[in-house]
Amino acid sequence: MIQVGDMVRFLNEQGEGTVTRIIGDTAYVLIKEGFEIPSKINQLVCIKQNVDSIKEKRIDDDSPKNYNYVEREDELEESSFKPIEIQIDETTELTNDLYFAFVAYGKEDVQKLQLYFINDTNKYFVYCIFLKTSTEIHFLDNGSAEPNTKVFLTSINREDLVHLNKIILQGIMYSLKSDKKGQMIDKEIKIQTMYLLNHKYYRENEFFDENAFLLSVFKSEKNYELLTEKLNQDLGSTIKIEVKPETENVELMEVDLHIQELIDDYQSLTASEMLNIQLNHFRKKLEEAIANPQIKKAVFIHGVGNGTLKLELRRILNREYSHYDYQDASFKEYGFGATMVILRR
């Protein structure tokens, strides 16, 4: 009999994967592309049992039960399992919060981080998590988090961290009590790389013995604002929120991407860290210009230097904003050190 954790192959189509959960006569198979495919059990053939000792939790109507086949030797009858039918209700109120937590390692500089997902609520949460870089979205993990628990997701090296832009969280939060209604969760949480690379921004918390950097899910849009306010109080302002006063020509936005215009204390940052800050600011200001119908052109001053910032900026325009034209800005005003994006015709 096929069980959770088995490696299986589809009978009626190509492909194989790992069984992550079983509901009734349907098994959910996680394929290498990161997607779960439902299939009738009689349409699958087991090619290897208990792959990676995957832990599976099933919930009956009365209370949560942990049917972990790695930790338990007693046999359980499948007929006793009663899957929950979750009704989606957009008005369901959530309590407390969900968090992504970074725990840093390295005595002087942060060299490695461990990423956790924390369910600090009184509800169950079925989730799927992705990491987003400037060009790609990578599947990270899926599963179920019980109330007041934390889940280890992955370890991230310093050199890989600077390429990450966002954590994408999708799932359903529900309660076993009352009518078992659930709520859809779909959030993108921005990653502030420059803070994650410095130990002084990690704080004591109730979830870990070590200092950690917590990102709220439900208040994700205020993470950056709250962090900046905290830094102003504890450490002094390090970020220049306003890069430049508004120009008189409302049709033209001008943005200076020189690192000294974006952050005061940049001497301790590596070249890749500074580049990441510059590119994130470029995206932010370009999105602002796109959202403002009065702005028809945006000039980004990147300087000449070794050409890396200019090259990366134009790669982003080619990949993510190919529907907009761009060109060298006025040589008379900027020399070879600026790129102009034409937003509206």
KEVOGU-815288 format. One line per 10 residues: number of its first residue (from 1); their letters; for each residue x, z negated, y negated of C-alpha. Coordinates in nm, 2 decimals. Each point is the difference from the previous one (the first is absolute). Layout:
% residues N
NUM = A = X/Z/Y ~ ...
//
This chain:
% residues 345
1 = MIQVGDMVRF = 0.00/0.00/0.00 ~ 0.13/0.09/-0.34 ~ 0.08/-0.30/-0.22 ~ 0.11/-0.07/-0.35 ~ 0.37/0.08/-0.04 ~ 0.01/0.28/0.26 ~ 0.15/0.34/-0.07 ~ -0.26/0.26/0.08 ~ -0.04/0.38/-0.01 ~ -0.32/0.19/-0.09
11 = LNEQGEGTVT = -0.15/0.21/0.28 ~ -0.20/0.25/-0.21 ~ 0.26/0.05/-0.28 ~ 0.37/-0.02/-0.07 ~ 0.16/-0.32/-0.11 ~ 0.07/-0.36/0.10 ~ 0.02/-0.34/-0.16 ~ -0.05/-0.37/0.04 ~ -0.34/-0.18/0.05 ~ -0.04/-0.24/-0.29
21 = RIIGDTAYVL = -0.36/-0.13/0.08 ~ -0.29/0.06/0.24 ~ -0.37/-0.02/-0.10 ~ -0.24/0.05/0.29 ~ 0.10/0.33/0.18 ~ 0.20/0.13/-0.30 ~ 0.37/-0.05/-0.05 ~ 0.18/0.05/-0.33 ~ 0.33/0.18/0.04 ~ 0.27/-0.03/-0.27
31 = IKEGFEIPSK = 0.20/0.33/0.00 ~ 0.35/0.06/-0.14 ~ -0.14/0.14/-0.32 ~ -0.15/-0.34/-0.09 ~ -0.37/0.07/0.07 ~ -0.24/-0.18/0.24 ~ -0.20/0.24/0.21 ~ -0.31/-0.13/0.19 ~ -0.04/0.14/0.35 ~ -0.21/-0.08/0.31
41 = INQLVCIKQN = 0.21/-0.20/0.25 ~ -0.09/0.25/0.28 ~ 0.17/0.27/-0.22 ~ 0.33/-0.17/0.00 ~ 0.28/-0.04/0.26 ~ 0.24/-0.29/-0.01 ~ 0.37/0.11/0.01 ~ 0.16/-0.34/-0.08 ~ -0.15/-0.35/0.00 ~ 0.03/-0.27/-0.27
51 = VDSIKEKRID = 0.22/0.20/-0.24 ~ 0.19/-0.23/-0.24 ~ -0.22/-0.29/0.11 ~ -0.26/0.07/-0.28 ~ -0.21/-0.31/-0.09 ~ -0.37/0.06/-0.01 ~ -0.27/-0.23/-0.14 ~ -0.37/0.04/0.07 ~ -0.28/-0.19/-0.16 ~ -0.33/-0.10/0.15
61 = DDSPKNYNYV = -0.32/-0.10/-0.18 ~ 0.07/-0.37/0.00 ~ 0.36/-0.06/-0.09 ~ 0.34/0.17/-0.01 ~ 0.19/0.02/0.33 ~ 0.36/0.11/0.05 ~ 0.03/0.21/0.31 ~ 0.37/0.05/-0.01 ~ 0.11/0.14/0.34 ~ 0.36/-0.08/-0.07
71 = EREDELEESS = -0.07/-0.38/-0.06 ~ -0.28/-0.05/0.25 ~ 0.01/0.06/0.38 ~ -0.36/-0.07/0.08 ~ -0.23/0.30/0.05 ~ -0.28/0.06/-0.24 ~ -0.31/0.21/0.09 ~ -0.06/0.29/-0.24 ~ -0.38/-0.05/0.03 ~ 0.03/-0.32/-0.20
81 = FKPIEIQIDE = 0.12/0.19/-0.31 ~ -0.27/0.08/-0.26 ~ 0.13/0.22/-0.29 ~ -0.13/-0.09/-0.35 ~ -0.20/0.26/-0.19 ~ 0.12/-0.03/-0.36 ~ -0.24/0.10/-0.28 ~ 0.16/0.12/-0.32 ~ -0.12/-0.19/-0.30 ~ 0.16/0.07/-0.34
91 = TTELTNDLYF = -0.14/-0.32/-0.15 ~ 0.16/-0.24/0.25 ~ 0.21/-0.25/-0.20 ~ 0.36/-0.06/0.11 ~ 0.18/-0.33/-0.02 ~ 0.36/-0.09/-0.08 ~ 0.23/0.30/0.03 ~ 0.21/0.23/0.21 ~ 0.37/0.03/-0.07 ~ 0.30/0.20/0.09
101 = AFVAYGKEDV = 0.31/-0.22/0.00 ~ 0.37/0.08/-0.02 ~ 0.26/-0.24/0.13 ~ 0.35/0.08/-0.11 ~ 0.33/-0.04/0.18 ~ 0.35/0.02/-0.15 ~ 0.20/-0.28/-0.17 ~ 0.06/0.16/-0.34 ~ -0.18/0.33/-0.01 ~ -0.31/0.09/0.21
111 = QKLQLYFIND = 0.12/0.21/0.29 ~ -0.30/-0.01/0.23 ~ -0.37/-0.09/-0.02 ~ -0.26/-0.10/0.25 ~ -0.35/0.12/-0.09 ~ -0.31/-0.20/0.11 ~ -0.37/0.04/-0.04 ~ -0.19/-0.32/-0.07 ~ -0.38/-0.06/0.05 ~ -0.06/-0.31/-0.21
121 = TNKYFVYCIF = -0.38/0.02/0.04 ~ -0.26/-0.14/0.23 ~ -0.09/0.35/0.13 ~ 0.14/0.24/0.26 ~ 0.17/0.32/-0.11 ~ 0.05/0.32/0.19 ~ 0.27/0.19/-0.18 ~ 0.22/0.31/-0.02 ~ 0.31/0.00/-0.22 ~ 0.21/0.28/-0.14
131 = LKTSTEIHFL = 0.32/0.02/-0.21 ~ 0.01/0.26/-0.28 ~ 0.32/0.15/-0.14 ~ 0.02/0.25/-0.28 ~ -0.06/0.29/0.24 ~ -0.15/-0.14/0.33 ~ -0.23/-0.25/0.15 ~ 0.12/-0.18/0.32 ~ -0.22/-0.19/0.24 ~ 0.12/-0.36/0.04
141 = DNGSAEPNTK = -0.25/-0.21/0.20 ~ -0.35/-0.05/0.11 ~ -0.18/-0.29/0.16 ~ -0.22/-0.31/-0.06 ~ 0.09/-0.30/-0.21 ~ -0.19/-0.33/0.07 ~ -0.09/-0.24/-0.29 ~ 0.30/-0.18/-0.15 ~ 0.27/0.18/0.19 ~ 0.30/0.21/-0.08
151 = VFLTSINRED = 0.13/0.31/0.18 ~ 0.36/0.12/0.00 ~ 0.00/0.37/-0.08 ~ 0.36/0.13/-0.03 ~ 0.35/-0.05/-0.13 ~ 0.12/0.21/-0.30 ~ 0.36/0.06/-0.09 ~ 0.11/0.00/-0.37 ~ 0.08/0.37/0.00 ~ -0.34/0.09/0.13
161 = LVHLNKIILQ = -0.19/-0.23/-0.23 ~ 0.08/0.20/-0.32 ~ -0.20/0.30/0.14 ~ -0.32/-0.19/0.05 ~ -0.28/0.03/-0.26 ~ -0.31/-0.15/0.15 ~ -0.16/-0.18/0.29 ~ -0.33/0.15/0.11 ~ -0.25/-0.24/0.17 ~ -0.32/0.12/0.16
171 = GIMYSLKSDK = -0.24/-0.20/0.22 ~ -0.31/-0.21/0.05 ~ -0.04/-0.37/-0.07 ~ -0.28/-0.18/0.18 ~ -0.13/-0.34/0.11 ~ -0.11/-0.12/0.34 ~ -0.27/-0.22/-0.16 ~ -0.33/0.10/-0.16 ~ -0.08/0.37/0.06 ~ 0.36/0.11/0.05
181 = KGQMIDKEIK = -0.01/0.24/-0.29 ~ 0.33/0.16/-0.11 ~ 0.16/0.15/-0.31 ~ 0.22/0.30/-0.03 ~ 0.35/-0.06/-0.15 ~ 0.20/0.29/-0.14 ~ 0.29/-0.11/-0.22 ~ 0.33/0.14/-0.13 ~ 0.25/-0.27/-0.10 ~ 0.29/0.10/-0.22
191 = IQTMYLLNHK = 0.35/-0.12/0.10 ~ 0.22/-0.13/-0.28 ~ 0.34/0.09/0.15 ~ 0.22/-0.14/-0.28 ~ -0.15/-0.35/0.06 ~ 0.02/0.01/0.38 ~ 0.38/0.06/-0.03 ~ 0.06/-0.33/-0.18 ~ -0.02/-0.34/0.15 ~ -0.10/-0.17/-0.32
201 = YYRENEFFDE = -0.35/0.16/0.01 ~ -0.09/-0.16/0.34 ~ -0.21/-0.32/-0.02 ~ -0.09/-0.29/0.22 ~ -0.33/0.05/0.18 ~ -0.23/-0.15/0.26 ~ 0.05/0.27/0.26 ~ 0.38/-0.01/0.06 ~ 0.28/-0.26/0.00 ~ 0.20/0.25/-0.19
211 = NAFLLSVFKS = -0.07/0.14/-0.35 ~ -0.21/0.31/0.01 ~ -0.13/0.27/-0.23 ~ -0.38/0.03/0.04 ~ -0.22/0.30/-0.09 ~ -0.37/-0.07/-0.03 ~ -0.23/0.27/0.15 ~ -0.32/-0.08/-0.18 ~ 0.18/-0.05/-0.33 ~ 0.25/0.28/0.06
221 = EKNYELLTEK = -0.06/0.16/-0.33 ~ 0.11/-0.32/-0.18 ~ 0.31/-0.07/0.21 ~ 0.24/0.17/-0.25 ~ -0.18/-0.16/-0.30 ~ 0.02/-0.35/0.15 ~ 0.36/0.05/0.11 ~ 0.11/0.11/-0.34 ~ -0.18/-0.29/-0.16 ~ 0.17/-0.24/0.24
231 = LNQDLGSTIK = 0.34/0.14/-0.08 ~ -0.06/-0.03/-0.37 ~ -0.07/-0.37/0.05 ~ 0.27/-0.09/0.26 ~ 0.28/0.25/-0.06 ~ -0.05/0.18/-0.33 ~ -0.14/0.35/-0.04 ~ 0.19/0.26/0.19 ~ -0.24/0.29/-0.02 ~ -0.08/0.21/-0.31
241 = IEVKPETENV = -0.36/0.06/0.06 ~ -0.03/0.25/-0.29 ~ 0.27/0.26/0.01 ~ -0.07/0.16/-0.33 ~ -0.26/-0.01/-0.28 ~ -0.26/0.27/0.01 ~ 0.11/0.32/-0.16 ~ -0.18/0.15/-0.30 ~ -0.07/0.32/0.20 ~ -0.28/-0.11/0.23
251 = ELMEVDLHIQ = 0.03/0.32/0.20 ~ 0.36/-0.09/0.11 ~ 0.12/-0.30/0.20 ~ 0.37/-0.07/-0.01 ~ 0.15/-0.24/0.26 ~ 0.36/-0.11/0.01 ~ 0.12/-0.06/0.36 ~ 0.34/-0.14/-0.08 ~ 0.04/-0.32/0.20 ~ 0.09/-0.21/-0.30
261 = ELIDDYQSLT = -0.33/0.09/-0.16 ~ -0.19/-0.12/0.31 ~ 0.17/-0.33/0.09 ~ 0.24/-0.23/-0.18 ~ 0.20/-0.14/0.29 ~ 0.10/0.30/0.20 ~ 0.37/-0.05/0.05 ~ -0.05/-0.17/0.34 ~ -0.21/0.28/0.14 ~ 0.13/0.28/0.22
271 = ASEMLNIQLN = -0.04/0.37/-0.09 ~ -0.28/0.04/0.25 ~ -0.19/-0.30/-0.14 ~ 0.03/0.13/-0.35 ~ -0.12/0.34/0.11 ~ -0.30/-0.15/0.17 ~ -0.10/-0.19/-0.31 ~ 0.03/0.32/-0.21 ~ -0.20/0.21/0.24 ~ -0.28/-0.26/0.02
281 = HFRKKLEEAI = -0.02/-0.01/-0.37 ~ -0.01/0.38/-0.02 ~ -0.30/0.00/0.24 ~ -0.18/-0.27/-0.19 ~ 0.04/0.17/-0.34 ~ -0.09/0.35/0.14 ~ -0.32/-0.14/0.15 ~ -0.08/-0.16/-0.33 ~ 0.05/0.34/-0.17 ~ -0.21/0.18/0.25
291 = ANPQIKKAVF = -0.29/-0.25/-0.05 ~ 0.01/0.04/-0.38 ~ -0.17/0.33/-0.09 ~ 0.16/0.00/-0.34 ~ 0.35/0.03/0.14 ~ 0.09/0.36/0.08 ~ 0.38/-0.03/0.05 ~ 0.22/-0.28/0.12 ~ 0.38/0.00/-0.06 ~ 0.21/-0.22/0.23
301 = IHGVGNGTLK = 0.35/-0.07/-0.14 ~ 0.24/-0.04/0.30 ~ 0.33/0.09/-0.16 ~ 0.27/0.22/0.16 ~ 0.22/-0.24/0.20 ~ 0.06/0.12/0.35 ~ -0.34/0.17/0.02 ~ -0.14/-0.23/0.28 ~ -0.30/-0.13/-0.21 ~ -0.09/0.35/-0.12
311 = LELRRILNRE = 0.02/0.14/0.35 ~ -0.22/-0.28/0.15 ~ -0.24/0.03/-0.28 ~ -0.05/0.37/0.05 ~ -0.03/-0.05/0.38 ~ -0.29/-0.24/-0.06 ~ -0.16/0.26/-0.24 ~ 0.03/0.27/0.27 ~ -0.14/-0.21/0.28 ~ -0.26/-0.22/-0.16
321 = YSHYDYQDAS = -0.10/0.18/-0.33 ~ 0.05/0.36/0.09 ~ -0.32/0.10/-0.19 ~ 0.18/-0.08/-0.33 ~ 0.27/0.21/-0.15 ~ 0.32/-0.15/-0.13 ~ 0.31/0.13/-0.19 ~ 0.31/-0.12/-0.19 ~ -0.11/-0.17/-0.32 ~ 0.11/0.12/-0.34
331 = FKEYGFGATM = 0.38/0.05/0.00 ~ 0.01/-0.06/-0.37 ~ -0.15/-0.35/0.04 ~ 0.12/-0.11/0.35 ~ 0.28/0.23/0.10 ~ 0.00/0.03/0.38 ~ -0.12/-0.36/0.05 ~ -0.38/0.03/0.01 ~ -0.28/0.16/0.21 ~ -0.34/0.09/-0.15
341 = VILRR = -0.31/0.00/0.22 ~ -0.29/0.21/-0.12 ~ -0.32/-0.18/0.09 ~ -0.28/0.21/-0.16 ~ -0.03/0.36/-0.11
//
